[in-house]
């Protein structure tokens, strides 16, 4: 299809901005529906241990990735936990994470209470010091007085109850540090900036030999803190690309990958529903650059492409939502890999015959990463969405296939 006048204007504004000094990045993008990316007041949760003395039960949010705003006793067997977002307006990503334990073995019911307009979204995952996060059994989930309620068997050992697996910025660093140490000749680490609260924004620059004459692929994740299933897919995808085989060796002879494993480390560690420490949705700032995280990432991408006079040909941003789907660009003609969507999805669907997720092909009217890649580089771009509750084994298997098929397609160019 041909480029619309509005999209041409959108692209021209960005491309003009690329021709700037190394101390700045692309100029602000003007969109039809501006999104407020100025800082908004954050309401921090009080880090504490909630002691329900009459029940002999304690709850805690004193750890990274926690979200618990209050805990009260309803009666002899029911506890109410209050979960609030970091600020508003915000979408219904009602994330929670807390630890709970009892002086003596006891069965209790825990009710989840949210502010008006918000409702329960994530199936609770349970973990002890000796077990992995496991979704709660459906037989222990109820609606009591129309309130989402779970049944827990407590002991003195703290039980972690969380909306999703807790993968903090420290856990993420431990993971990519292993990636670096296992691929010392391939993976080059760089801190490209800092978050609002001073946490590093890491970038893995992956290439063999010289970085010259290699087109660029960009991978990124954790713009939205609770979107852990997307991050698990991202991990499997990158690990597959880095496998020591002929397919990957051929790929890295032609291409270079810029990887941003955790774009919003503050939001992740603060247990936010969606935003950074300024209370902003980072995936609505790709064009304003008012938030340091997006400014650091976009600047690193543009500077790298400019320095080596190479194109960014593909950008994949890993997220989570209620179901598996792909957001792609409506603009195909004139982009870096016009056939990529059709070839890639066909190959993935062939590997999983009974699985065909939705593809939503459109040019976003909001400044999101997918639109930024298109507008800035005419690059093919995908927002790779994984369902909140998609089985993790399938998340990894699908991402592995997606990585292999991406490599095959690019190796044929």
MOQUI-V228606 format. One record per residue. N is the residue number from 1. RES is the residue in one small letter. SS is DSSP state (helix for helix, strand for strand, loop for the rest). Layout:
N_RES_SS ; N_RES_SS
//
This chain:
1_x_loop ; 2_x_loop ; 3_x_loop ; 4_x_loop ; 5_x_helix ; 6_x_helix ; 7_x_helix ; 8_x_helix ; 9_x_helix ; 10_x_helix ; 11_x_helix ; 12_x_helix ; 13_x_helix ; 14_x_helix ; 15_x_helix ; 16_x_helix ; 17_x_helix ; 18_x_helix ; 19_x_loop ; 20_x_loop ; 21_x_loop ; 22_x_loop ; 23_x_loop ; 24_x_loop ; 25_x_loop ; 26_x_loop ; 27_x_loop ; 28_x_loop ; 29_x_loop ; 30_x_loop ; 31_x_loop ; 32_x_loop ; 33_x_loop ; 34_x_loop ; 35_x_loop ; 36_x_loop ; 37_x_loop ; 38_x_loop ; 39_x_loop ; 40_x_loop ; 41_x_loop ; 42_x_loop ; 43_x_loop ; 44_x_loop ; 45_x_loop ; 46_x_loop ; 47_x_loop ; 48_x_loop ; 49_x_strand ; 50_x_strand ; 51_x_strand ; 52_x_strand ; 53_x_loop ; 54_x_loop ; 55_x_loop ; 56_x_loop ; 57_x_strand ; 58_x_strand ; 59_x_strand ; 60_x_strand ; 61_x_loop ; 62_x_loop ; 63_x_loop ; 64_x_loop ; 65_x_loop ; 66_x_loop ; 67_x_strand ; 68_x_loop ; 69_x_loop ; 70_x_strand ; 71_x_strand ; 72_x_strand ; 73_x_strand ; 74_x_loop ; 75_x_loop ; 76_x_loop ; 77_x_loop ; 78_x_strand ; 79_x_strand ; 80_x_strand ; 81_x_strand ; 82_x_strand ; 83_x_strand ; 84_x_loop ; 85_x_loop ; 86_x_loop ; 87_x_loop ; 88_x_loop ; 89_x_loop ; 90_x_loop ; 91_x_loop ; 92_x_loop ; 93_x_loop ; 94_x_loop ; 95_x_loop ; 96_x_loop ; 97_x_strand ; 98_x_strand ; 99_x_strand ; 100_x_strand ; 101_x_strand ; 102_x_strand ; 103_x_loop ; 104_x_loop ; 105_x_loop ; 106_x_strand ; 107_x_strand ; 108_x_strand ; 109_x_strand ; 110_x_strand ; 111_x_strand ; 112_x_strand ; 113_x_strand ; 114_x_strand ; 115_x_loop ; 116_x_loop ; 117_x_loop ; 118_x_loop ; 119_x_loop ; 120_x_loop ; 121_x_loop ; 122_x_loop ; 123_x_loop ; 124_x_loop ; 125_x_strand ; 126_x_strand ; 127_x_strand ; 128_x_loop ; 129_x_loop ; 130_x_loop ; 131_x_loop ; 132_x_loop ; 133_x_loop ; 134_x_strand ; 135_x_strand ; 136_x_loop ; 137_x_loop ; 138_x_helix ; 139_x_helix ; 140_x_helix ; 141_x_strand ; 142_x_strand ; 143_x_strand ; 144_x_strand ; 145_x_loop ; 146_x_loop ; 147_x_strand ; 148_x_strand ; 149_x_strand ; 150_x_strand ; 151_x_strand ; 152_x_strand ; 153_x_strand ; 154_x_strand ; 155_x_loop ; 156_x_loop ; 157_x_loop ; 158_x_loop ; 159_x_strand ; 160_x_strand ; 161_x_strand ; 162_x_strand ; 163_x_loop ; 164_x_loop ; 165_x_loop ; 166_x_loop ; 167_x_loop ; 168_x_loop ; 169_x_helix ; 170_x_helix ; 171_x_helix ; 172_x_helix ; 173_x_helix ; 174_x_helix ; 175_x_helix ; 176_x_helix ; 177_x_helix ; 178_x_helix ; 179_x_helix ; 180_x_helix ; 181_x_helix ; 182_x_helix ; 183_x_loop ; 184_x_loop ; 185_x_loop ; 186_x_loop ; 187_x_strand ; 188_x_strand ; 189_x_strand ; 190_x_strand ; 191_x_strand ; 192_x_strand ; 193_x_strand ; 194_x_strand ; 195_x_loop ; 196_x_loop ; 197_x_loop ; 198_x_loop ; 199_x_loop ; 200_x_strand ; 201_x_strand ; 202_x_strand ; 203_x_strand ; 204_x_strand ; 205_x_strand ; 206_x_strand ; 207_x_loop ; 208_x_loop ; 209_x_loop ; 210_x_loop ; 211_x_loop ; 212_x_loop ; 213_x_loop ; 214_x_loop ; 215_x_strand ; 216_x_strand ; 217_x_strand ; 218_x_strand ; 219_x_strand ; 220_x_strand ; 221_x_strand ; 222_x_loop ; 223_x_loop ; 224_x_loop ; 225_x_loop ; 226_x_loop ; 227_x_loop ; 228_x_helix ; 229_x_helix ; 230_x_helix ; 231_x_helix ; 232_x_helix ; 233_x_helix ; 234_x_helix ; 235_x_helix ; 236_x_helix ; 237_x_helix ; 238_x_helix ; 239_x_helix ; 240_x_helix ; 241_x_helix ; 242_x_loop ; 243_x_loop ; 244_x_loop ; 245_x_loop ; 246_x_helix ; 247_x_helix ; 248_x_helix ; 249_x_helix ; 250_x_helix ; 251_x_helix ; 252_x_helix ; 253_x_loop ; 254_x_loop ; 255_x_strand ; 256_x_strand ; 257_x_strand ; 258_x_strand ; 259_x_strand ; 260_x_strand ; 261_x_loop ; 262_x_loop ; 263_x_loop ; 264_x_loop ; 265_x_helix ; 266_x_helix ; 267_x_helix ; 268_x_helix ; 269_x_helix ; 270_x_helix ; 271_x_loop ; 272_x_loop ; 273_x_loop ; 274_x_loop ; 275_x_loop ; 276_x_loop ; 277_x_loop ; 278_x_loop ; 279_x_loop ; 280_x_loop ; 281_x_loop ; 282_x_helix ; 283_x_helix ; 284_x_helix ; 285_x_loop ; 286_x_loop ; 287_x_loop ; 288_x_loop ; 289_x_loop ; 290_x_loop ; 291_x_loop ; 292_x_helix ; 293_x_helix ; 294_x_helix ; 295_x_helix ; 296_x_helix ; 297_x_helix ; 298_x_helix ; 299_x_helix ; 300_x_helix ; 301_x_helix ; 302_x_helix ; 303_x_helix ; 304_x_helix ; 305_x_helix ; 306_x_helix ; 307_x_helix ; 308_x_helix ; 309_x_loop ; 310_x_loop ; 311_x_loop ; 312_x_strand ; 313_x_strand ; 314_x_strand ; 315_x_strand ; 316_x_strand ; 317_x_strand ; 318_x_strand ; 319_x_strand ; 320_x_strand ; 321_x_strand ; 322_x_loop ; 323_x_loop ; 324_x_loop ; 325_x_strand ; 326_x_strand ; 327_x_strand ; 328_x_strand ; 329_x_loop ; 330_x_loop ; 331_x_loop ; 332_x_loop ; 333_x_loop ; 334_x_loop ; 335_x_loop ; 336_x_loop ; 337_x_loop ; 338_x_loop ; 339_x_loop ; 340_x_helix ; 341_x_helix ; 342_x_helix ; 343_x_helix ; 344_x_helix ; 345_x_helix ; 346_x_helix ; 347_x_helix ; 348_x_helix ; 349_x_helix ; 350_x_helix ; 351_x_helix ; 352_x_loop ; 353_x_loop ; 354_x_loop ; 355_x_loop ; 356_x_loop ; 357_x_loop ; 358_x_strand ; 359_x_strand ; 360_x_strand ; 361_x_strand ; 362_x_loop ; 363_x_loop ; 364_x_loop ; 365_x_loop ; 366_x_loop ; 367_x_loop ; 368_x_loop ; 369_x_helix ; 370_x_helix ; 371_x_helix ; 372_x_helix ; 373_x_helix ; 374_x_helix ; 375_x_helix ; 376_x_helix ; 377_x_helix ; 378_x_loop ; 379_x_loop ; 380_x_strand ; 381_x_strand ; 382_x_strand ; 383_x_strand ; 384_x_strand ; 385_x_strand ; 386_x_strand ; 387_x_strand ; 388_x_loop ; 389_x_loop ; 390_x_loop ; 391_x_loop ; 392_x_helix ; 393_x_helix ; 394_x_helix ; 395_x_helix ; 396_x_helix ; 397_x_helix ; 398_x_helix ; 399_x_helix ; 400_x_helix ; 401_x_helix ; 402_x_helix ; 403_x_helix ; 404_x_helix ; 405_x_helix ; 406_x_helix ; 407_x_helix ; 408_x_helix ; 409_x_helix ; 410_x_helix ; 411_x_helix ; 412_x_loop ; 413_x_loop
//
